[in-house]
Amino acid sequence: MLEITCNDRLGKKVRVKCNPDDTVGDLKKLIAAQTGTRWDKIVLKKWYTTFKDHIQLQDYEIHDGMNIELYYQ
């Protein structure tokens, strides 16, 4: 079980628990449930890498306690 922190730099910081074999799309749906935004309007990035929805978190080497940047489309 991973705990990931997403920060949108506008004052909203969301902590989400998920599994390493979840996809990025699943992570977006968990974030959307906490923030109240639609999951398809969320863009997740780490530095300049934009995460694609169909790829698993373990393939992107996302680990427990990691911070991810949260943007709105």
N, CA, C and O atoms as a Tripos MOL2 file, in Angstrom:
@<TRIPOS>MOLECULE
protein
  292   291    73     0     0
PROTEIN
NO_CHARGES

@<TRIPOS>ATOM
      1 N           0.8420   -1.1750    0.0000 N.3       1 MET1
      2 CA          0.0000    0.0000    0.0000 C.3       1 MET1
      3 C           0.8910    1.2430    0.0000 C.2       1 MET1
      4 O           1.7750    1.3850    0.8450 O.2       1 MET1
      5 N           0.6510    2.1230   -0.9400 N.am      2 LEU2
      6 CA          1.4200    3.3580   -1.0670 C.3       2 LEU2
      7 C           0.6090    4.5320   -0.5590 C.2       2 LEU2
      8 O          -0.6150    4.5530   -0.6820 O.2       2 LEU2
      9 N           1.2990    5.5160    0.0160 N.am      3 GLU3
     10 CA          0.6450    6.7880    0.3370 C.3       3 GLU3
     11 C           1.3540    7.8630   -0.4820 C.2       3 GLU3
     12 O           2.5490    8.1030   -0.3150 O.2       3 GLU3
     13 N           0.5960    8.5020   -1.3700 N.am      4 ILE4
     14 CA          1.1410    9.4850   -2.2980 C.3       4 ILE4
     15 C           0.5480   10.8460   -1.9690 C.2       4 ILE4
     16 O          -0.6500   10.9650   -1.7130 O.2       4 ILE4
     17 N           1.3920   11.8740   -1.9760 N.am      5 THR5
     18 CA          0.9490   13.2410   -1.7240 C.3       5 THR5
     19 C           0.9290   13.9990   -3.0450 C.2       5 THR5
     20 O           1.9170   14.0050   -3.7810 O.2       5 THR5
     21 N          -0.2030   14.6410   -3.3430 N.am      6 CYS6
     22 CA         -0.3470   15.4360   -4.5570 C.3       6 CYS6
     23 C          -0.5550   16.8870   -4.1660 C.2       6 CYS6
     24 O          -1.4270   17.2040   -3.3570 O.2       6 CYS6
     25 N           0.2490   17.7620   -4.7440 N.am      7 ASN7
     26 CA          0.1980   19.1820   -4.4240 C.3       7 ASN7
     27 C          -0.0910   19.9580   -5.7020 C.2       7 ASN7
     28 O           0.5850   19.7630   -6.7130 O.2       7 ASN7
     29 N          -1.0980   20.8460   -5.6650 N.am      8 ASP8
     30 CA         -1.4310   21.6230   -6.8550 C.3       8 ASP8
     31 C          -0.8330   23.0280   -6.8350 C.2       8 ASP8
     32 O          -1.0730   23.8140   -7.7510 O.2       8 ASP8
     33 N          -0.0490   23.3540   -5.7900 N.am      9 ARG9
     34 CA          0.6290   24.6460   -5.6460 C.3       9 ARG9
     35 C          -0.3280   25.8220   -5.5170 C.2       9 ARG9
     36 O           0.0890   26.9780   -5.5950 O.2       9 ARG9
     37 N          -1.6030   25.5300   -5.3210 N.am     10 LEU10
     38 CA         -2.6110   26.5730   -5.0830 C.3      10 LEU10
     39 C          -3.1570   26.4650   -3.6670 C.2      10 LEU10
     40 O          -4.1830   27.0640   -3.3430 O.2      10 LEU10
     41 N          -2.4740   25.7030   -2.8300 N.am     11 GLY11
     42 CA         -2.8940   25.5510   -1.4520 C.3      11 GLY11
     43 C          -3.6090   24.2550   -1.1590 C.2      11 GLY11
     44 O          -3.9830   24.0060   -0.0130 O.2      11 GLY11
     45 N          -3.8100   23.4190   -2.1660 N.am     12 LYS12
     46 CA         -4.5000   22.1490   -1.9620 C.3      12 LYS12
     47 C          -3.4870   21.0140   -2.0150 C.2      12 LYS12
     48 O          -2.7790   20.8370   -3.0070 O.2      12 LYS12
     49 N          -3.4340   20.2580   -0.9390 N.am     13 LYS13
     50 CA         -2.5340   19.1110   -0.8480 C.3      13 LYS13
     51 C          -3.3760   17.8980   -0.4860 C.2      13 LYS13
     52 O          -4.0940   17.9180    0.5140 O.2      13 LYS13
     53 N          -3.2950   16.8540   -1.2780 N.am     14 VAL14
     54 CA         -4.1310   15.6730   -1.1160 C.3      14 VAL14
     55 C          -3.2360   14.4670   -0.8670 C.2      14 VAL14
     56 O          -2.2630   14.2520   -1.5900 O.2      14 VAL14
     57 N          -3.5620   13.6830    0.1510 N.am     15 ARG15
     58 CA         -2.8640   12.4210    0.4130 C.3      15 ARG15
     59 C          -3.7870   11.2680    0.0530 C.2      15 ARG15
     60 O          -4.9300   11.2060    0.5060 O.2      15 ARG15
     61 N          -3.2770   10.3570   -0.7670 N.am     16 VAL16
     62 CA         -4.0760    9.2540   -1.2980 C.3      16 VAL16
     63 C          -3.3520    7.9410   -1.0390 C.2      16 VAL16
     64 O          -2.1350    7.8530   -1.2050 O.2      16 VAL16
     65 N          -4.1050    6.9180   -0.6300 N.am     17 LYS17
     66 CA         -3.5520    5.5710   -0.4730 C.3      17 LYS17
     67 C          -3.9910    4.7250   -1.6590 C.2      17 LYS17
     68 O          -5.1650    4.7110   -2.0280 O.2      17 LYS17
     69 N          -3.0240    4.0160   -2.2550 N.am     18 CYS18
     70 CA         -3.3320    3.1590   -3.3950 C.3      18 CYS18
     71 C          -2.3090    2.0240   -3.4510 C.2      18 CYS18
     72 O          -1.3620    1.9860   -2.6650 O.2      18 CYS18
     73 N          -2.5120    1.1160   -4.3790 N.am     19 ASN19
     74 CA         -1.6300   -0.0400   -4.5440 C.3      19 ASN19
     75 C          -0.6350    0.2130   -5.6760 C.2      19 ASN19
     76 O          -0.9270    0.9950   -6.5800 O.2      19 ASN19
     77 N           0.5240   -0.4270   -5.6470 N.am     20 PRO20
     78 CA          1.5040   -0.2240   -6.7260 C.3      20 PRO20
     79 C           1.0290   -0.7090   -8.0940 C.2      20 PRO20
     80 O           1.5040   -0.2260   -9.1210 O.2      20 PRO20
     81 N           0.0930   -1.6620   -8.1120 N.am     21 ASP21
     82 CA         -0.3840   -2.1510   -9.4000 C.3      21 ASP21
     83 C          -1.6100   -1.4060   -9.9150 C.2      21 ASP21
     84 O          -2.1990   -1.8060  -10.9190 O.2      21 ASP21
     85 N          -2.0050   -0.3160   -9.2330 N.am     22 ASP22
     86 CA         -3.0630    0.5520   -9.7500 C.3      22 ASP22
     87 C          -2.5230    1.3680  -10.9170 C.2      22 ASP22
     88 O          -1.3250    1.6400  -11.0010 O.2      22 ASP22
     89 N          -3.4210    1.7530  -11.8120 N.am     23 THR23
     90 CA         -3.0040    2.6100  -12.9210 C.3      23 THR23
     91 C          -3.0650    4.0720  -12.4920 C.2      23 THR23
     92 O          -3.6240    4.4020  -11.4460 O.2      23 THR23
     93 N          -2.4870    4.9350  -13.3060 N.am     24 VAL24
     94 CA         -2.5330    6.3720  -13.0390 C.3      24 VAL24
     95 C          -3.9730    6.8660  -13.1180 C.2      24 VAL24
     96 O          -4.3500    7.7830  -12.3880 O.2      24 VAL24
     97 N          -4.7830    6.2700  -13.9940 N.am     25 GLY25
     98 CA         -6.2060    6.6210  -14.0770 C.3      25 GLY25
     99 C          -6.9390    6.3200  -12.7810 C.2      25 GLY25
    100 O          -7.8030    7.0930  -12.3670 O.2      25 GLY25
    101 N          -6.6040    5.2010  -12.1300 N.am     26 ASP26
    102 CA         -7.2020    4.8630  -10.8330 C.3      26 ASP26
    103 C          -6.8010    5.8870   -9.7780 C.2      26 ASP26
    104 O          -7.6220    6.2910   -8.9540 O.2      26 ASP26
    105 N          -5.5410    6.3050   -9.8040 N.am     27 LEU27
    106 CA         -5.0570    7.3190   -8.8670 C.3      27 LEU27
    107 C          -5.7780    8.6410   -9.0710 C.2      27 LEU27
    108 O          -6.1190    9.3230   -8.1050 O.2      27 LEU27
    109 N          -6.0120    9.0020  -10.3270 N.am     28 LYS28
    110 CA         -6.7380   10.2390  -10.6200 C.3      28 LYS28
    111 C          -8.1640   10.1850  -10.0840 C.2      28 LYS28
    112 O          -8.6870   11.1920   -9.6090 O.2      28 LYS28
    113 N          -8.7980    9.0080  -10.1580 N.am     29 LYS29
    114 CA        -10.1680    8.8690   -9.6470 C.3      29 LYS29
    115 C         -10.2070    9.0030   -8.1310 C.2      29 LYS29
    116 O         -11.1630    9.5550   -7.5870 O.2      29 LYS29
    117 N          -9.1760    8.5040   -7.4360 N.am     30 LEU30
    118 CA         -9.1010    8.6620   -5.9830 C.3      30 LEU30
    119 C          -8.8770   10.1270   -5.6060 C.2      30 LEU30
    120 O          -9.4540   10.6170   -4.6360 O.2      30 LEU30
    121 N          -8.0440   10.8190   -6.3690 N.am     31 ILE31
    122 CA         -7.8020   12.2440   -6.1140 C.3      31 ILE31
    123 C          -9.0650   13.0500   -6.3860 C.2      31 ILE31
    124 O          -9.3960   13.9620   -5.6280 O.2      31 ILE31
    125 N          -9.7690   12.7200   -7.4590 N.am     32 ALA32
    126 CA        -10.9960   13.4300   -7.8100 C.3      32 ALA32
    127 C         -12.0680   13.2660   -6.7410 C.2      32 ALA32
    128 O         -12.8540   14.1820   -6.5010 O.2      32 ALA32
    129 N         -12.1020   12.1040   -6.1010 N.am     33 ALA33
    130 CA        -13.0790   11.8740   -5.0400 C.3      33 ALA33
    131 C         -12.8100   12.7750   -3.8360 C.2      33 ALA33
    132 O         -13.7460   13.1710   -3.1410 O.2      33 ALA33
    133 N         -11.5500   13.1010   -3.5840 N.am     34 GLN34
    134 CA        -11.2100   13.9520   -2.4430 C.3      34 GLN34
    135 C         -11.2850   15.4360   -2.7660 C.2      34 GLN34
    136 O         -11.6230   16.2420   -1.8990 O.2      34 GLN34
    137 N         -10.9720   15.8090   -4.0080 N.am     35 THR35
    138 CA        -10.9350   17.2340   -4.3530 C.3      35 THR35
    139 C         -12.2550   17.7540   -4.8940 C.2      35 THR35
    140 O         -12.5280   18.9510   -4.8110 O.2      35 THR35
    141 N         -13.0780   16.8710   -5.4460 N.am     36 GLY36
    142 CA        -14.3580   17.3020   -6.0050 C.3      36 GLY36
    143 C         -14.2630   17.7240   -7.4610 C.2      36 GLY36
    144 O         -15.2330   18.2490   -8.0080 O.2      36 GLY36
    145 N         -13.1180   17.5070   -8.1050 N.am     37 THR37
    146 CA        -12.9870   17.8140   -9.5250 C.3      37 THR37
    147 C         -13.1730   16.5380  -10.3320 C.2      37 THR37
    148 O         -13.0930   15.4360   -9.7890 O.2      37 THR37
    149 N         -13.4190   16.6870  -11.6260 N.am     38 ARG38
    150 CA        -13.5730   15.5070  -12.4770 C.3      38 ARG38
    151 C         -12.2090   14.8860  -12.7330 C.2      38 ARG38
    152 O         -11.2190   15.5960  -12.9070 O.2      38 ARG38
    153 N         -12.1610   13.5500  -12.7570 N.am     39 TRP39
    154 CA        -10.8790   12.8590  -12.8610 C.3      39 TRP39
    155 C         -10.2240   13.0780  -14.2130 C.2      39 TRP39
    156 O          -8.9970   13.0400  -14.3120 O.2      39 TRP39
    157 N         -11.0170   13.3080  -15.2660 N.am     40 ASP40
    158 CA        -10.4170   13.4960  -16.5900 C.3      40 ASP40
    159 C          -9.8650   14.9040  -16.7940 C.2      40 ASP40
    160 O          -9.2380   15.1810  -17.8170 O.2      40 ASP40
    161 N         -10.0920   15.7950  -15.8280 N.am     41 LYS41
    162 CA         -9.5280   17.1450  -15.8830 C.3      41 LYS41
    163 C          -8.2370   17.2690  -15.0870 C.2      41 LYS41
    164 O          -7.6510   18.3500  -15.0240 O.2      41 LYS41
    165 N          -7.7850   16.1700  -14.4760 N.am     42 ILE42
    166 CA         -6.5880   16.1820  -13.6430 C.3      42 ILE42
    167 C          -5.3890   15.7120  -14.4730 C.2      42 ILE42
    168 O          -5.4780   14.7300  -15.2100 O.2      42 ILE42
    169 N          -4.2740   16.4260  -14.3400 N.am     43 VAL43
    170 CA         -3.0120   16.0430  -14.9760 C.3      43 VAL43
    171 C          -1.9790   15.8650  -13.8700 C.2      43 VAL43
    172 O          -1.7830   16.7660  -13.0550 O.2      43 VAL43
    173 N          -1.3240   14.7180  -13.8360 N.am     44 LEU44
    174 CA         -0.3030   14.4370  -12.8280 C.3      44 LEU44
    175 C           1.0730   14.4770  -13.4770 C.2      44 LEU44
    176 O           1.2970   13.8800  -14.5300 O.2      44 LEU44
    177 N           1.9950   15.1920  -12.8290 N.am     45 LYS45
    178 CA          3.3480   15.3350  -13.3660 C.3      45 LYS45
    179 C           4.3710   15.1660  -12.2600 C.2      45 LYS45
    180 O           4.0850   15.3880  -11.0830 O.2      45 LYS45
    181 N           5.5520   14.7720  -12.6570 N.am     46 LYS46
    182 CA          6.7280   14.7860  -11.7950 C.3      46 LYS46
    183 C           7.8350   15.3920  -12.6320 C.2      46 LYS46
    184 O           8.2500   14.8050  -13.6310 O.2      46 LYS46
    185 N           8.3140   16.5490  -12.2390 N.am     47 TRP47
    186 CA          9.2200   17.3730  -13.0420 C.3      47 TRP47
    187 C           8.5570   17.6370  -14.3870 C.2      47 TRP47
    188 O           7.5280   18.3110  -14.4320 O.2      47 TRP47
    189 N           9.1050   17.1320  -15.4710 N.am     48 TYR48
    190 CA          8.4970   17.3840  -16.7830 C.3      48 TYR48
    191 C           7.8530   16.1410  -17.3650 C.2      48 TYR48
    192 O           7.4740   16.1280  -18.5360 O.2      48 TYR48
    193 N           7.7250   15.1010  -16.5660 N.am     49 THR49
    194 CA          7.0980   13.8610  -17.0290 C.3      49 THR49
    195 C           5.6110   13.9040  -16.7300 C.2      49 THR49
    196 O           5.2130   14.0020  -15.5690 O.2      49 THR49
    197 N           4.7840   13.8330  -17.7670 N.am     50 THR50
    198 CA          3.3360   13.7500  -17.5990 C.3      50 THR50
    199 C           2.9470   12.2820  -17.5790 C.2      50 THR50
    200 O           3.2670   11.5310  -18.5010 O.2      50 THR50
    201 N           2.2510   11.8770  -16.5160 N.am     51 PHE51
    202 CA          1.8760   10.4710  -16.3620 C.3      51 PHE51
    203 C           0.6550   10.1530  -17.2160 C.2      51 PHE51
    204 O          -0.3190   10.9060  -17.2200 O.2      51 PHE51
    205 N           0.7090    9.0360  -17.9390 N.am     52 LYS52
    206 CA         -0.3920    8.5910  -18.7920 C.3      52 LYS52
    207 C          -1.3180    7.6620  -18.0020 C.2      52 LYS52
    208 O          -0.8700    6.9310  -17.1180 O.2      52 LYS52
    209 N          -2.6050    7.6970  -18.3290 N.am     53 ASP53
    210 CA         -3.6390    7.0390  -17.5290 C.3      53 ASP53
    211 C          -3.5370    5.5150  -17.4900 C.2      53 ASP53
    212 O          -3.8710    4.9140  -16.4690 O.2      53 ASP53
    213 N          -3.0940    4.8810  -18.5560 N.am     54 HIS54
    214 CA         -3.1710    3.4190  -18.6500 C.3      54 HIS54
    215 C          -1.9420    2.7030  -18.0890 C.2      54 HIS54
    216 O          -1.9010    1.4720  -18.0890 O.2      54 HIS54
    217 N          -0.9490    3.4410  -17.6150 N.am     55 ILE55
    218 CA          0.2840    2.8320  -17.1260 C.3      55 ILE55
    219 C           0.2350    2.6890  -15.6030 C.2      55 ILE55
    220 O          -0.2720    3.5690  -14.9070 O.2      55 ILE55
    221 N           0.7630    1.5800  -15.0920 N.am     56 GLN56
    222 CA          0.7140    1.3240  -13.6510 C.3      56 GLN56
    223 C           1.7250    2.1880  -12.9110 C.2      56 GLN56
    224 O           2.7240    2.6290  -13.4800 O.2      56 GLN56
    225 N           1.4450    2.4210  -11.6300 N.am     57 LEU57
    226 CA          2.3070    3.2630  -10.7990 C.3      57 LEU57
    227 C           3.6950    2.6500  -10.6330 C.2      57 LEU57
    228 O           4.6900    3.3750  -10.6130 O.2      57 LEU57
    229 N           3.7740    1.3310  -10.5150 N.am     58 GLN58
    230 CA          5.0780    0.6900  -10.3350 C.3      58 GLN58
    231 C           5.9420    0.8110  -11.5960 C.2      58 GLN58
    232 O           7.1680    0.7640  -11.5040 O.2      58 GLN58
    233 N           5.3250    0.9650  -12.7600 N.am     59 ASP59
    234 CA          6.0950    1.1530  -13.9900 C.3      59 ASP59
    235 C           6.7360    2.5360  -14.0330 C.2      59 ASP59
    236 O           7.7970    2.7080  -14.6340 O.2      59 ASP59
    237 N           6.1050    3.5160  -13.4070 N.am     60 TYR60
    238 CA          6.6840    4.8560  -13.2930 C.3      60 TYR60
    239 C           7.6120    4.9820  -12.0790 C.2      60 TYR60
    240 O           8.1540    6.0560  -11.8190 O.2      60 TYR60
    241 N           7.7910    3.8910  -11.3420 N.am     61 GLU61
    242 CA          8.6240    3.8640  -10.1360 C.3      61 GLU61
    243 C           8.1360    4.8760   -9.0980 C.2      61 GLU61
    244 O           8.9320    5.5870   -8.4840 O.2      61 GLU61
    245 N           6.8160    4.9260   -8.9130 N.am     62 ILE62
    246 CA          6.2190    5.7630   -7.8780 C.3      62 ILE62
    247 C           6.2250    4.9530   -6.5890 C.2      62 ILE62
    248 O           5.6840    3.8490   -6.5390 O.2      62 ILE62
    249 N           6.8410    5.5090   -5.5440 N.am     63 HIS63
    250 CA          7.0400    4.8060   -4.2920 C.3      63 HIS63
    251 C           6.2170    5.4340   -3.1770 C.2      63 HIS63
    252 O           5.5820    6.4720   -3.3610 O.2      63 HIS63
    253 N           6.2390    4.7890   -2.0260 N.am     64 ASP64
    254 CA          5.5180    5.2640   -0.8490 C.3      64 ASP64
    255 C           6.1110    6.5980   -0.3770 C.2      64 ASP64
    256 O           7.3280    6.7470   -0.2660 O.2      64 ASP64
    257 N           5.2250    7.5640   -0.1030 N.am     65 GLY65
    258 CA          5.6560    8.8610    0.4020 C.3      65 GLY65
    259 C           6.0840    9.8420   -0.6840 C.2      65 GLY65
    260 O           6.6250   10.9030   -0.3730 O.2      65 GLY65
    261 N           5.8580    9.5120   -1.9260 N.am     66 MET66
    262 CA          6.3070   10.3550   -3.0310 C.3      66 MET66
    263 C           5.3730   11.5450   -3.2340 C.2      66 MET66
    264 O           4.1680   11.4460   -3.0000 O.2      66 MET66
    265 N           5.9340   12.6610   -3.6690 N.am     67 ASN67
    266 CA          5.1530   13.8610   -3.9900 C.3      67 ASN67
    267 C           4.9850   13.9620   -5.4980 C.2      67 ASN67
    268 O           5.9410   13.7970   -6.2560 O.2      67 ASN67
    269 N           3.7530   14.2360   -5.9220 N.am     68 ILE68
    270 CA          3.4320   14.3800   -7.3410 C.3      68 ILE68
    271 C           2.7560   15.7390   -7.5270 C.2      68 ILE68
    272 O           1.9830   16.1830   -6.6780 O.2      68 ILE68
    273 N           3.0550   16.3810   -8.6350 N.am     69 GLU69
    274 CA          2.4450   17.6740   -8.9440 C.3      69 GLU69
    275 C           1.0880   17.4640   -9.5750 C.2      69 GLU69
    276 O           0.9260   16.6150  -10.4510 O.2      69 GLU69
    277 N           0.1090   18.2420   -9.1270 N.am     70 LEU70
    278 CA         -1.2720   18.1120   -9.5660 C.3      70 LEU70
    279 C          -1.6550   19.3630  -10.3480 C.2      70 LEU70
    280 O          -1.5810   20.4740   -9.8250 O.2      70 LEU70
    281 N          -2.0600   19.1820  -11.5890 N.am     71 TYR71
    282 CA         -2.4800   20.2990  -12.4580 C.3      71 TYR71
    283 C          -3.8980   20.0460  -12.9350 C.2      71 TYR71
    284 O          -4.3660   18.9080  -12.9530 O.2      71 TYR71
    285 N          -4.5740   21.1150  -13.3200 N.am     72 TYR72
    286 CA         -5.9400   21.0260  -13.8390 C.3      72 TYR72
    287 C          -5.9350   21.4110  -15.3170 C.2      72 TYR72
    288 O          -5.2700   22.3650  -15.7210 O.2      72 TYR72
    289 N          -6.6780   20.6620  -16.1080 N.am     73 GLN73
    290 CA         -6.7020   20.8600  -17.5450 C.3      73 GLN73
    291 C          -7.8590   21.7430  -17.9430 C.2      73 GLN73
    292 O          -8.0420   22.0230  -19.1280 O.2      73 GLN73
@<TRIPOS>BOND
     1     1     2 1
     2     2     3 1
     3     3     4 2
     4     3     5 am
     5     5     6 1
     6     6     7 1
     7     7     8 2
     8     7     9 am
     9     9    10 1
    10    10    11 1
    11    11    12 2
    12    11    13 am
    13    13    14 1
    14    14    15 1
    15    15    16 2
    16    15    17 am
    17    17    18 1
    18    18    19 1
    19    19    20 2
    20    19    21 am
    21    21    22 1
    22    22    23 1
    23    23    24 2
    24    23    25 am
    25    25    26 1
    26    26    27 1
    27    27    28 2
    28    27    29 am
    29    29    30 1
    30    30    31 1
    31    31    32 2
    32    31    33 am
    33    33    34 1
    34    34    35 1
    35    35    36 2
    36    35    37 am
    37    37    38 1
    38    38    39 1
    39    39    40 2
    40    39    41 am
    41    41    42 1
    42    42    43 1
    43    43    44 2
    44    43    45 am
    45    45    46 1
    46    46    47 1
    47    47    48 2
    48    47    49 am
    49    49    50 1
    50    50    51 1
    51    51    52 2
    52    51    53 am
    53    53    54 1
    54    54    55 1
    55    55    56 2
    56    55    57 am
    57    57    58 1
    58    58    59 1
    59    59    60 2
    60    59    61 am
    61    61    62 1
    62    62    63 1
    63    63    64 2
    64    63    65 am
    65    65    66 1
    66    66    67 1
    67    67    68 2
    68    67    69 am
    69    69    70 1
    70    70    71 1
    71    71    72 2
    72    71    73 am
    73    73    74 1
    74    74    75 1
    75    75    76 2
    76    75    77 am
    77    77    78 1
    78    78    79 1
    79    79    80 2
    80    79    81 am
    81    81    82 1
    82    82    83 1
    83    83    84 2
    84    83    85 am
    85    85    86 1
    86    86    87 1
    87    87    88 2
    88    87    89 am
    89    89    90 1
    90    90    91 1
    91    91    92 2
    92    91    93 am
    93    93    94 1
    94    94    95 1
    95    95    96 2
    96    95    97 am
    97    97    98 1
    98    98    99 1
    99    99   100 2
   100    99   101 am
   101   101   102 1
   102   102   103 1
   103   103   104 2
   104   103   105 am
   105   105   106 1
   106   106   107 1
   107   107   108 2
   108   107   109 am
   109   109   110 1
   110   110   111 1
   111   111   112 2
   112   111   113 am
   113   113   114 1
   114   114   115 1
   115   115   116 2
   116   115   117 am
   117   117   118 1
   118   118   119 1
   119   119   120 2
   120   119   121 am
   121   121   122 1
   122   122   123 1
   123   123   124 2
   124   123   125 am
   125   125   126 1
   126   126   127 1
   127   127   128 2
   128   127   129 am
   129   129   130 1
   130   130   131 1
   131   131   132 2
   132   131   133 am
   133   133   134 1
   134   134   135 1
   135   135   136 2
   136   135   137 am
   137   137   138 1
   138   138   139 1
   139   139   140 2
   140   139   141 am
   141   141   142 1
   142   142   143 1
   143   143   144 2
   144   143   145 am
   145   145   146 1
   146   146   147 1
   147   147   148 2
   148   147   149 am
   149   149   150 1
   150   150   151 1
   151   151   152 2
   152   151   153 am
   153   153   154 1
   154   154   155 1
   155   155   156 2
   156   155   157 am
   157   157   158 1
   158   158   159 1
   159   159   160 2
   160   159   161 am
   161   161   162 1
   162   162   163 1
   163   163   164 2
   164   163   165 am
   165   165   166 1
   166   166   167 1
   167   167   168 2
   168   167   169 am
   169   169   170 1
   170   170   171 1
   171   171   172 2
   172   171   173 am
   173   173   174 1
   174   174   175 1
   175   175   176 2
   176   175   177 am
   177   177   178 1
   178   178   179 1
   179   179   180 2
   180   179   181 am
   181   181   182 1
   182   182   183 1
   183   183   184 2
   184   183   185 am
   185   185   186 1
   186   186   187 1
   187   187   188 2
   188   187   189 am
   189   189   190 1
   190   190   191 1
   191   191   192 2
   192   191   193 am
   193   193   194 1
   194   194   195 1
   195   195   196 2
   196   195   197 am
   197   197   198 1
   198   198   199 1
   199   199   200 2
   200   199   201 am
   201   201   202 1
   202   202   203 1
   203   203   204 2
   204   203   205 am
   205   205   206 1
   206   206   207 1
   207   207   208 2
   208   207   209 am
   209   209   210 1
   210   210   211 1
   211   211   212 2
   212   211   213 am
   213   213   214 1
   214   214   215 1
   215   215   216 2
   216   215   217 am
   217   217   218 1
   218   218   219 1
   219   219   220 2
   220   219   221 am
   221   221   222 1
   222   222   223 1
   223   223   224 2
   224   223   225 am
   225   225   226 1
   226   226   227 1
   227   227   228 2
   228   227   229 am
   229   229   230 1
   230   230   231 1
   231   231   232 2
   232   231   233 am
   233   233   234 1
   234   234   235 1
   235   235   236 2
   236   235   237 am
   237   237   238 1
   238   238   239 1
   239   239   240 2
   240   239   241 am
   241   241   242 1
   242   242   243 1
   243   243   244 2
   244   243   245 am
   245   245   246 1
   246   246   247 1
   247   247   248 2
   248   247   249 am
   249   249   250 1
   250   250   251 1
   251   251   252 2
   252   251   253 am
   253   253   254 1
   254   254   255 1
   255   255   256 2
   256   255   257 am
   257   257   258 1
   258   258   259 1
   259   259   260 2
   260   259   261 am
   261   261   262 1
   262   262   263 1
   263   263   264 2
   264   263   265 am
   265   265   266 1
   266   266   267 1
   267   267   268 2
   268   267   269 am
   269   269   270 1
   270   270   271 1
   271   271   272 2
   272   271   273 am
   273   273   274 1
   274   274   275 1
   275   275   276 2
   276   275   277 am
   277   277   278 1
   278   278   279 1
   279   279   280 2
   280   279   281 am
   281   281   282 1
   282   282   283 1
   283   283   284 2
   284   283   285 am
   285   285   286 1
   286   286   287 1
   287   287   288 2
   288   287   289 am
   289   289   290 1
   290   290   291 1
   291   291   292 2
@<TRIPOS>SUBSTRUCTURE
     1 MET1         2 RESIDUE 1 A MET
     2 LEU2         6 RESIDUE 1 A LEU
     3 GLU3        10 RESIDUE 1 A GLU
     4 ILE4        14 RESIDUE 1 A ILE
     5 THR5        18 RESIDUE 1 A THR
     6 CYS6        22 RESIDUE 1 A CYS
     7 ASN7        26 RESIDUE 1 A ASN
     8 ASP8        30 RESIDUE 1 A ASP
     9 ARG9        34 RESIDUE 1 A ARG
    10 LEU10       38 RESIDUE 1 A LEU
    11 GLY11       42 RESIDUE 1 A GLY
    12 LYS12       46 RESIDUE 1 A LYS
    13 LYS13       50 RESIDUE 1 A LYS
    14 VAL14       54 RESIDUE 1 A VAL
    15 ARG15       58 RESIDUE 1 A ARG
    16 VAL16       62 RESIDUE 1 A VAL
    17 LYS17       66 RESIDUE 1 A LYS
    18 CYS18       70 RESIDUE 1 A CYS
    19 ASN19       74 RESIDUE 1 A ASN
    20 PRO20       78 RESIDUE 1 A PRO
    21 ASP21       82 RESIDUE 1 A ASP
    22 ASP22       86 RESIDUE 1 A ASP
    23 THR23       90 RESIDUE 1 A THR
    24 VAL24       94 RESIDUE 1 A VAL
    25 GLY25       98 RESIDUE 1 A GLY
    26 ASP26      102 RESIDUE 1 A ASP
    27 LEU27      106 RESIDUE 1 A LEU
    28 LYS28      110 RESIDUE 1 A LYS
    29 LYS29      114 RESIDUE 1 A LYS
    30 LEU30      118 RESIDUE 1 A LEU
    31 ILE31      122 RESIDUE 1 A ILE
    32 ALA32      126 RESIDUE 1 A ALA
    33 ALA33      130 RESIDUE 1 A ALA
    34 GLN34      134 RESIDUE 1 A GLN
    35 THR35      138 RESIDUE 1 A THR
    36 GLY36      142 RESIDUE 1 A GLY
    37 THR37      146 RESIDUE 1 A THR
    38 ARG38      150 RESIDUE 1 A ARG
    39 TRP39      154 RESIDUE 1 A TRP
    40 ASP40      158 RESIDUE 1 A ASP
    41 LYS41      162 RESIDUE 1 A LYS
    42 ILE42      166 RESIDUE 1 A ILE
    43 VAL43      170 RESIDUE 1 A VAL
    44 LEU44      174 RESIDUE 1 A LEU
    45 LYS45      178 RESIDUE 1 A LYS
    46 LYS46      182 RESIDUE 1 A LYS
    47 TRP47      186 RESIDUE 1 A TRP
    48 TYR48      190 RESIDUE 1 A TYR
    49 THR49      194 RESIDUE 1 A THR
    50 THR50      198 RESIDUE 1 A THR
    51 PHE51      202 RESIDUE 1 A PHE
    52 LYS52      206 RESIDUE 1 A LYS
    53 ASP53      210 RESIDUE 1 A ASP
    54 HIS54      214 RESIDUE 1 A HIS
    55 ILE55      218 RESIDUE 1 A ILE
    56 GLN56      222 RESIDUE 1 A GLN
    57 LEU57      226 RESIDUE 1 A LEU
    58 GLN58      230 RESIDUE 1 A GLN
    59 ASP59      234 RESIDUE 1 A ASP
    60 TYR60      238 RESIDUE 1 A TYR
    61 GLU61      242 RESIDUE 1 A GLU
    62 ILE62      246 RESIDUE 1 A ILE
    63 HIS63      250 RESIDUE 1 A HIS
    64 ASP64      254 RESIDUE 1 A ASP
    65 GLY65      258 RESIDUE 1 A GLY
    66 MET66      262 RESIDUE 1 A MET
    67 ASN67      266 RESIDUE 1 A ASN
    68 ILE68      270 RESIDUE 1 A ILE
    69 GLU69      274 RESIDUE 1 A GLU
    70 LEU70      278 RESIDUE 1 A LEU
    71 TYR71      282 RESIDUE 1 A TYR
    72 TYR72      286 RESIDUE 1 A TYR
    73 GLN73      290 RESIDUE 1 A GLN
